[in-house]
Amino acid sequence: MEGPSSRILATADGPLLLAFKRDFGGDGESDPAQDIKTHFRVCRFVMETGVKLGMRSVPVATACVLYHRFFERVSIRAYEPYLVAMSCVYLAGKVEEQHIRTRDIINVSHRYFNSGSAPLECDKEFWDLRDSVVQCELLILRQLNFHVSFEHPHKYLLHYLLSVKSLVNRHAWSRTPIAETSWALLRDCYHGAMCIRHIPQHIAIATLYLALNSYGVELPVGEKEWWQVLCEDVTKADIDAVISDLLHLYDMEAKCI
């Protein structure tokens, strides 16, 4: 019986699958280190595609979480990861109420792998790929039991930044890009599965902690550490764990270049 998996593999034999084979090496034994690199590259593809499609940060984050949640349940050998990523972008747009047309997702993805090429013609190859994206979306929904709404660290980081800003000398705050760096660190967390391993509040605290330490900005000392005041259940070990995972991702980025 032909299910979504066989249909996806049968129809995604254009540029996307070729790019995947270059990245992944095709079929073979599972290699966890190589799998992590593949997931990193695919999430970078999701983020760059999201920017080109004009998606907001939260829908892009949702697309990455959908991707990581999906491959938490299935083997990367069973499904084409870039096609799954395209379907995650499509589904995330629906979940976060920023609907993106499948044609736009397909054309932006095509340009990602074929720089300078013209948009795909509406021929059989295009419609087969579109059908694959839609079929894969249904597969993702079933694998995740239709639990596709997630809490992200973004709202917490915004609250923490406003709270910390009131404690810092305004001249010191204006001289250092604490907010910009915190948001950039948060975005980078979605390149790996760490975004689903840690709770949102801890990720938000850790990215702000790392940004403050990177620029040597010190906050007033009280009975509690500033991060304990903002999030009562976070510990220094939690912060260190998030930062360690994030630094591992940066090391992964260097290896993926």
C-alpha positions as CSV (number, residue, x, y, z in Angstrom):
1,M,0.0,0.0,0.0
2,E,1.4,3.4,-1.0
3,G,1.5,5.8,2.0
4,P,2.7,9.3,2.2
5,S,6.3,8.2,2.7
6,S,6.5,6.3,-0.6
7,R,4.7,9.0,-2.4
8,I,7.1,11.6,-1.1
9,L,10.2,9.6,-2.1
10,A,8.7,8.8,-5.5
11,T,7.9,12.4,-6.5
12,A,10.7,14.4,-4.9
13,D,13.3,13.5,-7.4
14,G,14.1,16.9,-8.7
15,P,16.7,19.5,-7.5
16,L,15.7,19.2,-3.8
17,L,16.4,15.5,-3.6
18,L,19.7,15.9,-5.4
19,A,20.7,18.6,-3.0
20,F,19.8,16.2,-0.1
21,K,21.9,13.4,-1.5
22,R,24.9,15.7,-1.7
23,D,24.4,16.7,1.9
24,F,23.4,13.4,3.3
25,G,25.0,10.8,1.1
26,G,21.8,8.9,0.2
27,D,20.8,5.6,1.8
28,G,23.1,3.9,4.3
29,E,23.7,3.1,8.0
30,S,22.6,5.7,10.5
31,D,25.4,8.2,11.5
32,P,24.2,10.4,14.4
33,A,26.9,13.0,13.9
34,Q,26.0,13.3,10.2
35,D,22.3,13.4,11.0
36,I,22.9,16.3,13.3
37,K,24.8,18.2,10.6
38,T,21.9,17.4,8.2
39,H,19.3,18.8,10.6
40,F,21.5,21.9,11.1
41,R,21.7,22.5,7.4
42,V,18.0,21.9,6.8
43,C,17.0,24.3,9.7
44,R,19.3,26.9,8.1
45,F,17.3,26.3,4.9
46,V,14.0,26.8,6.8
47,M,15.3,30.1,8.2
48,E,16.6,31.5,5.0
49,T,13.4,30.4,3.2
50,G,11.3,32.0,5.9
51,V,13.1,35.3,5.5
52,K,12.7,35.3,1.7
53,L,9.0,34.5,2.2
54,G,8.6,37.5,4.6
55,M,7.6,35.2,7.5
56,R,7.7,36.6,11.1
57,S,10.1,35.1,13.6
58,V,7.6,33.0,15.5
59,P,6.2,31.2,12.4
60,V,9.8,30.4,11.4
61,A,10.4,29.1,14.9
62,T,7.3,27.0,14.7
63,A,8.5,25.5,11.4
64,C,11.8,24.5,13.0
65,V,10.0,23.0,16.1
66,L,7.7,21.0,13.8
67,Y,10.8,19.7,11.9
68,H,12.6,18.7,15.1
69,R,9.5,17.1,16.6
70,F,8.8,15.1,13.4
71,F,12.4,13.7,13.2
72,E,12.3,13.0,16.9
73,R,9.7,10.3,16.0
74,V,10.9,9.0,12.7
75,S,14.2,8.1,11.1
76,I,15.8,10.7,8.7
77,R,16.5,7.7,6.4
78,A,12.7,7.3,5.8
79,Y,11.9,10.8,4.6
80,E,13.4,13.5,2.5
81,P,14.3,16.2,5.1
82,Y,14.1,19.2,2.8
83,L,10.7,18.2,1.6
84,V,9.6,17.8,5.2
85,A,11.1,21.2,5.9
86,M,9.0,22.8,3.1
87,S,5.9,21.2,4.5
88,C,6.8,22.5,8.0
89,V,7.0,26.0,6.6
90,Y,3.7,25.6,5.0
91,L,2.1,24.1,8.1
92,A,3.7,26.7,10.4
93,G,2.1,29.5,8.3
94,K,-1.3,28.0,9.0
95,V,-0.6,27.5,12.7
96,E,0.6,31.0,13.3
97,E,-1.9,32.6,10.9
98,Q,0.6,33.8,8.4
99,H,-0.5,31.7,5.4
100,I,2.1,31.1,2.7
101,R,1.2,29.8,-0.7
102,T,2.7,26.4,-1.7
103,R,3.8,27.9,-5.0
104,D,5.8,30.5,-3.2
105,I,7.4,27.9,-0.9
106,I,8.3,25.7,-3.9
107,N,9.8,28.5,-6.0
108,V,11.8,30.0,-3.1
109,S,13.1,26.5,-2.3
110,H,13.9,25.9,-6.0
111,R,15.9,29.2,-6.1
112,Y,17.7,28.2,-2.9
113,F,19.2,25.2,-4.6
114,N,19.4,26.7,-8.1
115,S,20.6,30.3,-7.7
116,G,19.5,32.6,-10.5
117,S,17.1,30.1,-12.0
118,A,13.6,31.0,-13.3
119,P,10.5,30.0,-11.3
120,L,9.3,26.5,-12.0
121,E,6.7,26.1,-14.7
122,C,3.3,24.8,-13.7
123,D,4.0,21.4,-15.3
124,K,3.7,17.9,-14.0
125,E,6.9,18.1,-12.0
126,F,5.6,21.2,-10.2
127,W,2.2,19.7,-9.4
128,D,3.8,16.4,-8.2
129,L,6.1,18.4,-5.8
130,R,3.1,20.4,-4.6
131,D,1.2,17.2,-4.0
132,S,4.2,15.9,-2.1
133,V,4.3,19.0,0.1
134,V,0.6,18.7,1.0
135,Q,0.8,14.9,1.6
136,C,3.9,15.4,3.8
137,E,1.9,18.1,5.8
138,L,-0.7,15.4,6.6
139,L,2.0,13.0,7.6
140,I,3.5,15.5,10.0
141,L,0.1,16.2,11.5
142,R,-0.4,12.5,12.1
143,Q,3.1,11.9,13.5
144,L,2.6,14.8,16.0
145,N,-1.0,13.7,16.8
146,F,-2.1,17.1,15.6
147,H,-0.2,18.8,18.5
148,V,1.3,21.6,16.4
149,S,0.9,24.7,18.7
150,F,4.0,25.5,20.7
151,E,5.1,27.9,23.3
152,H,8.2,29.8,22.3
153,P,10.8,31.8,24.3
154,H,10.1,35.0,22.3
155,K,7.5,36.5,24.6
156,Y,9.6,35.7,27.7
157,L,12.8,37.2,26.2
158,L,10.9,40.4,25.3
159,H,9.7,40.6,28.9
160,Y,13.1,39.9,30.3
161,L,14.8,42.5,28.1
162,L,12.4,45.2,29.2
163,S,13.0,44.3,32.9
164,V,16.8,44.2,32.5
165,K,16.8,47.4,30.5
166,S,15.3,49.3,33.5
167,L,18.2,48.1,35.7
168,V,21.1,49.1,33.3
169,N,22.5,52.5,32.9
170,R,20.9,53.9,29.7
171,H,24.2,55.0,28.2
172,A,25.6,51.5,28.7
173,W,22.5,50.0,27.2
174,S,22.7,52.2,24.1
175,R,26.4,51.4,23.6
176,T,25.9,47.6,23.6
177,P,23.6,45.6,21.4
178,I,22.2,43.4,24.2
179,A,18.8,43.1,22.7
180,E,20.0,42.4,19.1
181,T,22.5,39.8,20.3
182,S,19.9,38.1,22.5
183,W,17.4,37.8,19.6
184,A,20.2,36.5,17.4
185,L,21.2,33.9,19.9
186,L,17.6,32.9,20.4
187,R,17.2,32.4,16.6
188,D,20.3,30.3,16.5
189,C,18.8,27.9,19.1
190,Y,16.4,26.6,16.5
191,H,19.1,25.2,14.4
192,G,19.2,22.2,16.6
193,A,17.0,20.0,18.8
194,M,17.9,22.1,21.9
195,C,14.8,24.2,21.1
196,I,12.7,21.2,22.1
197,R,14.9,19.9,24.9
198,H,14.8,23.0,27.1
199,I,11.8,24.9,28.3
200,P,11.1,28.3,26.7
201,Q,11.8,30.4,29.9
202,H,15.2,28.8,30.4
203,I,16.2,29.4,26.8
204,A,15.2,33.1,27.0
205,I,17.1,33.6,30.3
206,A,20.2,31.8,28.9
207,T,20.4,33.8,25.7
208,L,20.0,37.1,27.7
209,Y,22.6,35.9,30.2
210,L,25.1,35.0,27.4
211,A,24.5,38.4,25.7
212,L,25.1,40.3,28.9
213,N,28.3,38.4,29.7
214,S,29.6,38.7,26.1
215,Y,29.5,42.5,26.5
216,G,30.6,42.6,30.1
217,V,27.4,44.3,31.3
218,E,26.8,43.9,35.0
219,L,23.5,44.2,36.8
220,P,22.9,45.4,40.3
221,V,23.5,42.7,42.9
222,G,20.7,41.9,45.3
223,E,19.6,39.0,47.5
224,K,18.9,37.0,44.4
225,E,20.6,36.8,41.1
226,W,18.8,38.8,38.4
227,W,17.8,35.6,36.5
228,Q,16.3,34.1,39.7
229,V,14.1,37.2,40.0
230,L,12.9,36.9,36.5
231,C,12.4,33.1,36.5
232,E,12.1,31.5,39.9
233,D,12.5,27.9,38.7
234,V,15.7,28.4,36.7
235,T,19.1,27.4,38.1
236,K,22.6,28.1,37.1
237,A,22.9,24.5,35.8
238,D,19.9,25.1,33.5
239,I,21.5,28.2,32.1
240,D,24.8,26.5,31.6
241,A,23.1,23.6,29.9
242,V,21.4,25.8,27.4
243,I,24.6,27.8,26.7
244,S,26.5,24.5,26.3
245,D,24.1,23.3,23.7
246,L,24.2,26.6,21.9
247,L,28.0,26.7,21.8
248,H,27.9,23.1,20.4
249,L,25.6,24.4,17.6
250,Y,28.1,27.1,16.8
251,D,30.9,24.5,16.6
252,M,28.6,22.5,14.3
253,E,28.1,25.5,12.1
254,A,31.9,25.8,11.6
255,K,32.0,22.1,10.6
256,C,29.1,22.6,8.1
257,I,30.7,25.4,6.2
